[in-house]
Amino acid sequence: MGQDGGLTIYSLGIETVARAWEANPDGPPGSSLITPAKPVRVRLIEAPIELR
């Protein structure tokens, strides 16, 4: 949520899901402990929806 109380929703499409994962124990604080072995391609499938 934004500072003004609004919420923006993004509809994302994923062409292929990750099937192989790698440990990421040395990642920055708050990051995932596992990451996909190959990059996952994500695309915006429609305009963002803004709720106020």
MARDO-9292 format. One record per residue (C-alpha): x, y, z negated; residue in one letter. Coordinates in Angstrom, 1 decimal. Layout:
% residues N
NODE      x      y      z residu
NODE      X      Y      Z      a
...
//
This chain:
% residues 52
NODE      x      y      z residu
NODE    0.0    0.0    0.0      m
NODE    1.1    3.5    0.8      g
NODE    1.5    6.3   -1.7      q
NODE   -1.8    7.7   -0.5      d
NODE   -3.6    4.4   -1.4      g
NODE   -4.0    3.4    2.3      g
NODE   -3.2   -0.1    3.6      l
NODE   -1.8   -1.0    7.0      t
NODE   -2.4   -4.5    8.4      i
NODE   -0.1   -5.8   11.2      y
NODE   -1.3   -8.8   13.2      s
NODE    1.8  -10.9   14.2      l
NODE    2.2  -13.7   16.6      g
NODE    4.9  -16.4   16.3      i
NODE    5.8  -18.3   19.4      e
NODE    7.5  -21.3   17.7      t
NODE    7.7  -22.1   14.0      v
NODE   11.0  -22.8   12.3      a
NODE   11.6  -26.5   11.8      r
NODE   15.2  -26.3   10.4      a
NODE   16.2  -24.3    7.4      w
NODE   19.5  -23.2    5.7      e
NODE   20.2  -22.3    2.1      a
NODE   20.9  -18.7    1.5      n
NODE   22.0  -18.6   -2.2      p
NODE   24.2  -15.5   -1.7      d
NODE   21.5  -13.3   -0.2      g
NODE   20.6   -9.9   -1.6      p
NODE   18.3   -9.6   -4.6      p
NODE   14.7  -10.3   -3.6      g
NODE   15.6  -12.2   -0.4      s
NODE   14.5  -15.7    0.4      s
NODE   16.6  -18.6   -0.9      l
NODE   16.2  -20.4    2.4      i
NODE   16.2  -18.9    6.0      t
NODE   15.5  -20.4    9.4      p
NODE   18.5  -22.0   11.1      a
NODE   17.5  -20.2   14.3      k
NODE   15.9  -16.7   14.5      p
NODE   12.1  -16.7   14.6      v
NODE   10.7  -14.4   17.3      r
NODE    7.7  -12.4   16.1      v
NODE    5.6  -10.0   18.1      r
NODE    2.8   -7.5   17.4      l
NODE   -0.3   -8.9   19.0      i
NODE   -2.6   -5.9   18.5      e
NODE   -2.5   -2.4   17.2      a
NODE   -2.1   -2.0   13.4      p
NODE   -5.3   -1.6   11.4      i
NODE   -5.3    1.2    8.9      e
NODE   -7.6    1.1    5.8      l
NODE   -8.0    4.2    3.7      r
//
